């Protein structure tokens, strides 16, 4: 059995719980050739020591048996004729064939390429069985607010909280906190502007969440393009820095000719406004006049009574 790249890749996929990158595969082949070179060097040393090839072969065989690395005839054929160089294109093509075979077999396994490499996964239709095995709850769906915030971070990153709020027009606290909790967004640093606000970006889990290998695969968007967002942020900053003066109509002033109808302004009468206070003052004066008149009358009556008593005496 000659060397078969697809079978080797299948074995490596099943043996690892972590995604495999092309670099990992190439490193594995490099280690294989390093070990073969070490074996050949050991054989050459044995030839030098014994002086015969038979002695070198026996020495290499004894070493293999001691290490528990004795190979059967079939295994020897599997490790024979291994190419010295396996290109990235060859590995990608082999993974593509393996993925097509898994999809055609329809046995519940899929080979997917994510941001971290190639990995065997269960088909989404078996997700409920996997959750039951692990005792995990169903994943919570993101709200519309969180999805809008996530889209802005993905297309704009690194982005600050104030930029998100300017674009959306509402507070971004709840959405950002939810995304950070789900490990879809993380703090990437601080902006080089006054105040050094915190900047946010997407994580590797975000790429797995949306099924992308890199951010370059995000669909093009005119609405969320950097050019459009920069225009929004600039217009918002200019509106804050230089507010528009209030128009005459907003201030209740008559409009100039040709600007529209003059506002219907009601006249205010000062006399009418002061009438209640004038009436109150008049009423108080009348009451004081009556009191003073009564007091004078009482004093006059007492004086007359005193004079009559003195005359009779």
ABEGO torsion letter per residue (X at the ends): XBBBAAAAAAAAAAABABBBBAAAAAAAAAAAAAAAAAAAAAAAAAAAAAGBAAAAAAAAAAAAAAAGABBBAAAAAAABGBBABBBAAAAAAAAAAAAAAAAAAGAGBBBBBBAAEBBBBBBAAAAAAAAAAAGBBBBBBBBAAAAAAAAAAAAAOBBBAAAAAAAAGBBAAAAAAAAAAAGABBBAEBBBBBGGBBBBBBBAAAAAAAGBABAAABBBBAAABAAAAAAAAAAAAAAAABBBBBBAAAAGBBBBBGAEBBBBBBBBBAAAAAAAAAAAAAAAAAAAAAAAAAAAAAAAAAAAAAAAAAAAX
